[in-house]
């Protein structure tokens, strides 16, 4: 019979393993699907996306054009890497930076009192930049960061298990 303290410890280990598995395996795929949903409208209507970026009034016109071209394809590339598990840690790191950049741009819009369409998932008729969109960008950055950290821990734990005391570290 398992004592209560052993049961609690076993329960914690199982839950911690499930949480790590979710952060490492499930969350990146969900972020990838979200990025696909964000990239597709921008790729399909690049001039509309460009006008949304112009309204943010954060970058000079020439740089805004470059960002309008690069960001949707960067989102699609990161999404593919996360969904298919290719360079997943690098893709998670890139998504952390990208979501944080979106948050900074939205914070700039809010600080200046502009009323601008978000452009996150719909580039025409979408929601305006506000506390909700800023919070979403920050939350996504934090979740991607947690998945990045969890994937490193899992990689290290896997190495420790495979070495079983015989590795020179």
Residue frames as qw, qx, qy, qz and C-alpha x, y, z in Angstrom:
[[0.000, 0.889, 0.458, 0.000, 0.00, 0.00, 0.00],
 [0.403, 0.443, -0.017, 0.800, 1.29, 3.45, -0.91],
 [0.288, -0.524, -0.468, 0.651, 1.58, 5.91, 1.97],
 [0.171, 0.910, 0.354, -0.128, -0.06, 9.30, 1.66],
 [0.170, -0.811, 0.297, 0.475, 3.24, 11.21, 1.35],
 [0.388, -0.140, 0.762, 0.500, 4.41, 8.86, -1.41],
 [0.336, 0.631, 0.686, 0.136, 1.06, 9.27, -3.18],
 [0.045, 0.945, 0.118, -0.302, 1.34, 13.06, -2.99],
 [0.266, -0.604, 0.535, 0.527, 4.88, 12.98, -4.34],
 [0.393, 0.162, 0.820, 0.384, 3.86, 10.61, -7.14],
 [0.249, 0.810, 0.528, -0.057, 0.85, 12.82, -7.90],
 [0.057, -0.888, 0.131, 0.436, 3.10, 15.92, -8.09],
 [0.335, -0.358, 0.695, 0.526, 5.57, 14.18, -10.39],
 [0.368, 0.430, 0.782, 0.259, 2.81, 13.04, -12.73],
 [0.153, 0.913, 0.344, -0.160, 1.23, 16.51, -12.83],
 [0.181, -0.775, 0.335, 0.504, 4.59, 18.21, -13.33],
 [0.385, -0.091, 0.780, 0.484, 5.36, 15.80, -16.17],
 [0.316, 0.654, 0.675, 0.131, 1.98, 16.49, -17.77],
 [0.029, 0.943, 0.097, -0.318, 2.48, 20.25, -17.48],
 [0.267, -0.578, 0.553, 0.538, 5.96, 20.02, -18.99],
 [0.411, 0.211, 0.809, 0.364, 4.66, 17.76, -21.77],
 [0.249, 0.831, 0.496, -0.045, 1.89, 20.27, -22.54],
 [0.073, -0.899, 0.141, 0.408, 4.29, 23.22, -22.57],
 [0.288, -0.458, 0.683, 0.491, 6.81, 21.41, -24.73],
 [0.261, 0.136, 0.882, 0.368, 4.53, 19.49, -27.09],
 [0.155, 0.694, 0.702, 0.035, 1.07, 21.03, -27.22],
 [0.067, -0.846, -0.154, 0.506, 1.62, 24.76, -26.66],
 [0.184, -0.418, 0.503, 0.734, 4.06, 25.24, -29.57],
 [0.157, 0.306, 0.831, 0.437, 1.58, 23.61, -31.97],
 [0.008, 0.805, 0.571, -0.159, -1.24, 25.84, -30.69],
 [0.135, -0.741, 0.115, 0.648, 0.95, 28.94, -31.08],
 [0.232, -0.135, 0.710, 0.651, 1.82, 27.75, -34.58],
 [0.126, 0.571, 0.779, 0.226, -1.85, 27.41, -35.53],
 [0.081, -0.862, -0.308, 0.394, -2.51, 30.87, -34.10],
 [0.204, -0.562, 0.373, 0.709, 0.34, 32.30, -36.18],
 [0.221, 0.209, 0.794, 0.526, -1.05, 30.67, -39.34],
 [0.036, 0.776, 0.630, -0.014, -4.41, 32.32, -38.64],
 [0.163, -0.833, -0.026, 0.529, -2.58, 35.62, -38.22],
 [0.294, -0.375, 0.556, 0.681, -0.33, 35.30, -41.29],
 [0.364, 0.375, 0.786, 0.330, -2.85, 34.17, -43.91],
 [0.183, 0.893, 0.403, -0.086, -4.95, 37.38, -44.10],
 [0.185, -0.827, 0.247, 0.469, -1.78, 39.49, -44.23],
 [0.377, -0.193, 0.736, 0.528, -0.28, 37.41, -47.02],
 [0.331, 0.542, 0.743, 0.213, -3.54, 37.44, -48.99],
 [0.110, 0.927, 0.285, 0.216, -3.98, 41.24, -48.73],
 [0.652, -0.119, -0.158, 0.732, -0.53, 42.79, -48.32],
 [0.114, 0.437, 0.103, 0.886, -1.63, 46.36, -49.19],
 [0.546, -0.684, -0.274, -0.398, -4.39, 46.33, -46.58],
 [0.809, -0.407, -0.224, 0.361, -1.88, 45.03, -44.02],
 [0.487, 0.192, -0.019, 0.852, 0.53, 47.79, -45.08],
 [0.178, -0.618, -0.166, -0.747, -2.16, 50.45, -44.46],
 [0.732, -0.621, -0.274, -0.052, -2.84, 48.97, -41.01],
 [0.741, -0.198, -0.136, 0.627, 0.87, 49.28, -40.21],
 [0.233, 0.437, 0.089, 0.864, 0.95, 52.86, -41.50],
 [0.436, -0.724, -0.256, -0.469, -1.83, 53.75, -39.06],
 [0.780, -0.455, -0.265, 0.339, 0.36, 52.60, -36.16],
 [0.184, 0.924, -0.127, 0.312, 2.73, 55.45, -37.14],
 [0.766, -0.584, 0.195, 0.184, 5.69, 53.79, -35.42],
 [0.670, -0.156, 0.450, 0.569, 8.16, 53.38, -38.29],
 [0.138, 0.532, -0.318, -0.773, 9.21, 55.47, -41.29],
 [0.768, 0.412, 0.008, -0.491, 7.37, 54.64, -44.53],
 [0.533, 0.512, -0.662, -0.124, 10.25, 52.70, -46.15],
 [0.020, -0.241, 0.908, -0.341, 10.72, 50.54, -43.05],
 [0.619, 0.156, 0.460, -0.617, 6.96, 50.04, -42.75],
 [0.745, 0.432, -0.319, -0.395, 6.94, 48.60, -46.27],
 [0.359, 0.392, -0.840, 0.112, 9.69, 46.15, -45.35],
 [0.272, -0.076, 0.788, -0.546, 7.89, 45.13, -42.16],
 [0.713, 0.269, 0.152, -0.629, 4.64, 44.69, -44.09],
 [0.716, 0.409, -0.521, -0.220, 6.38, 42.21, -46.38],
 [0.300, 0.363, -0.834, 0.287, 8.54, 40.39, -43.82],
 [0.392, -0.205, 0.617, -0.651, 6.22, 39.97, -40.80],
 [0.858, 0.101, 0.077, -0.497, 3.54, 37.76, -42.41],
 [0.796, 0.363, -0.485, 0.009, 6.14, 35.43, -43.91],
 [0.106, 0.410, -0.745, 0.516, 8.03, 35.39, -40.62],
 [0.635, -0.128, 0.429, -0.630, 4.79, 34.42, -38.85],
 [0.908, 0.240, -0.152, -0.307, 4.19, 31.66, -41.41],
 [0.571, 0.454, -0.648, 0.219, 7.75, 30.35, -41.12],
 [0.158, -0.329, 0.712, -0.600, 7.68, 30.33, -37.32],
 [0.784, 0.000, 0.217, -0.582, 4.25, 28.64, -37.46],
 [0.858, 0.310, -0.388, -0.131, 5.55, 25.88, -39.74],
 [0.337, 0.423, -0.736, 0.406, 8.55, 25.29, -37.48],
 [0.380, -0.226, 0.602, -0.664, 6.34, 25.08, -34.38],
 [0.851, 0.109, 0.070, -0.509, 3.70, 22.84, -35.97],
 [0.888, 0.322, -0.329, -0.018, 6.17, 20.43, -37.57],
 [0.800, -0.567, 0.111, 0.161, 8.71, 20.52, -34.72],
 [0.730, 0.407, -0.014, 0.548, 11.58, 21.90, -36.81],
 [0.332, 0.267, -0.270, 0.863, 14.00, 24.02, -34.81],
 [0.383, -0.710, -0.567, -0.168, 11.25, 24.33, -32.22],
 [0.499, -0.589, -0.262, 0.579, 13.34, 26.12, -29.57],
 [0.256, -0.072, 0.241, 0.933, 14.52, 28.73, -32.08],
 [0.156, -0.488, -0.586, -0.628, 10.94, 29.19, -33.30],
 [0.453, -0.716, -0.511, 0.142, 9.72, 29.62, -29.72],
 [0.428, -0.425, -0.067, 0.795, 12.44, 32.22, -29.07],
 [0.102, 0.148, 0.425, 0.887, 11.49, 34.04, -32.28],
 [0.280, -0.627, -0.622, -0.377, 7.82, 33.99, -31.31],
 [0.455, -0.637, -0.384, 0.490, 8.63, 35.45, -27.88],
 [0.280, -0.263, 0.146, 0.912, 10.45, 38.35, -29.56],
 [0.042, -0.314, -0.597, -0.737, 7.75, 38.80, -32.19],
 [0.351, -0.698, -0.616, -0.100, 4.86, 38.87, -29.68],
 [0.425, -0.584, -0.225, 0.654, 6.84, 41.26, -27.47],
 [0.197, -0.041, 0.335, 0.920, 7.40, 43.49, -30.50],
 [0.188, -0.543, -0.643, -0.507, 3.67, 43.47, -31.22],
 [0.435, -0.707, -0.493, 0.261, 3.05, 44.45, -27.58],
 [0.365, -0.378, 0.003, 0.851, 5.52, 47.34, -27.79],
 [0.033, 0.211, 0.495, 0.842, 3.88, 48.65, -30.97],
 [0.329, -0.641, -0.634, -0.280, 0.44, 48.42, -29.37],
 [0.464, -0.613, -0.354, 0.533, 1.66, 50.12, -26.20],
 [0.255, -0.122, 0.198, 0.939, 3.01, 52.94, -28.35],
 [0.152, -0.435, -0.587, -0.666, -0.40, 53.34, -30.03],
 [0.453, -0.686, -0.568, 0.034, -2.20, 53.35, -26.68],
 [0.463, -0.451, -0.188, 0.740, 0.26, 55.83, -25.13],
 [0.106, -0.042, 0.288, 0.951, -0.31, 58.27, -28.01],
 [0.388, 0.397, 0.487, -0.674, -4.10, 57.89, -27.79],
 [0.295, 0.250, -0.613, -0.689, -4.48, 56.65, -31.37],
 [0.770, 0.170, 0.468, -0.398, -7.46, 54.58, -32.45],
 [0.279, 0.501, -0.727, -0.377, -5.96, 51.96, -34.75],
 [0.945, 0.039, -0.142, -0.293, -7.16, 48.60, -35.97],
 [0.696, -0.515, 0.496, 0.062, -5.09, 45.83, -34.37],
 [0.552, 0.614, -0.505, -0.252, -4.36, 43.88, -37.56],
 [0.409, -0.412, 0.801, -0.144, -3.66, 40.71, -35.57],
 [0.429, 0.113, 0.895, 0.050, -6.02, 38.17, -37.13],
 [0.383, 0.723, 0.559, 0.136, -8.17, 40.28, -39.38],
 [0.385, -0.127, 0.127, 0.905, -6.77, 43.16, -41.37],
 [0.192, -0.260, -0.288, -0.901, -10.10, 44.76, -42.20],
 [0.626, -0.460, -0.254, -0.576, -12.87, 45.29, -39.70],
 [0.659, -0.101, -0.658, 0.350, -10.89, 43.80, -36.81],
 [0.485, -0.787, -0.339, 0.173, -10.79, 44.97, -33.23],
 [0.166, 0.895, -0.208, 0.357, -9.00, 48.20, -32.35],
 [0.519, 0.217, -0.603, 0.566, -5.82, 48.21, -30.33],
 [0.515, -0.673, 0.022, -0.530, -6.74, 48.22, -26.65],
 [0.425, -0.545, 0.647, -0.322, -6.01, 46.66, -23.30],
 [0.922, 0.065, 0.329, -0.193, -7.35, 43.31, -24.57],
 [0.804, 0.564, -0.139, 0.127, -5.06, 43.14, -27.62],
 [0.103, 0.749, -0.557, 0.344, -2.06, 44.35, -25.62],
 [0.638, -0.392, 0.573, -0.333, -2.75, 41.77, -22.89],
 [0.952, 0.246, 0.156, -0.097, -3.12, 39.04, -25.51],
 [0.599, 0.681, -0.353, 0.228, 0.24, 39.88, -27.08],
 [0.152, -0.651, 0.626, -0.402, 1.94, 39.92, -23.67],
 [0.821, -0.177, 0.447, -0.307, 0.28, 36.66, -22.64],
 [0.912, 0.408, -0.031, 0.012, 1.34, 34.96, -25.87],
 [0.343, 0.724, -0.509, 0.315, 4.90, 36.18, -25.36],
 [0.420, -0.511, 0.626, -0.413, 4.92, 34.79, -21.81],
 [0.924, 0.041, 0.305, -0.228, 3.39, 31.45, -22.82],
 [0.787, 0.559, -0.226, 0.134, 5.92, 31.06, -25.66],
 [0.077, 0.705, -0.587, 0.391, 8.68, 31.96, -23.20],
 [0.683, -0.339, 0.537, -0.360, 7.46, 29.37, -20.70],
 [0.955, 0.266, 0.109, -0.068, 7.40, 26.73, -23.46],
 [0.516, 0.706, -0.415, 0.250, 10.94, 27.75, -24.44],
 [0.226, -0.598, 0.648, -0.414, 12.18, 27.36, -20.84],
 [0.844, -0.111, 0.420, -0.315, 10.28, 24.08, -20.37],
 [0.887, 0.445, -0.126, -0.003, 11.78, 22.66, -23.56],
 [0.277, 0.679, -0.592, 0.335, 15.29, 23.38, -22.27],
 [0.509, -0.414, 0.616, -0.436, 14.52, 21.72, -18.93],
 [0.935, 0.128, 0.226, -0.241, 13.06, 18.68, -20.65],
 [0.705, 0.604, -0.353, 0.117, 16.11, 18.43, -22.92],
 [0.017, 0.617, -0.673, 0.408, 18.43, 18.55, -19.91],
 [0.711, -0.227, 0.519, -0.417, 16.36, 16.00, -17.99],
 [0.932, 0.335, -0.016, -0.135, 16.39, 13.68, -21.00],
 [0.492, 0.641, -0.535, 0.247, 20.16, 13.96, -21.17],
 [0.304, -0.502, 0.670, -0.455, 20.53, 13.19, -17.47],
 [0.869, -0.008, 0.353, -0.346, 18.29, 10.13, -17.83],
 [0.867, 0.468, -0.174, -0.011, 20.20, 8.84, -20.84],
 [0.259, 0.676, -0.610, 0.323, 23.58, 9.30, -19.16],
 [0.874, -0.418, -0.215, -0.120, 22.63, 7.50, -15.92],
 [0.612, -0.743, 0.235, 0.135, 25.73, 8.71, -14.15],
 [0.815, -0.016, 0.341, 0.469, 28.20, 7.74, -16.86],
 [0.414, 0.807, 0.162, 0.390, 28.39, 11.12, -18.63],
 [0.521, -0.194, -0.163, 0.815, 31.21, 13.50, -17.99],
 [0.038, 0.883, 0.377, 0.276, 29.59, 16.84, -17.31]]
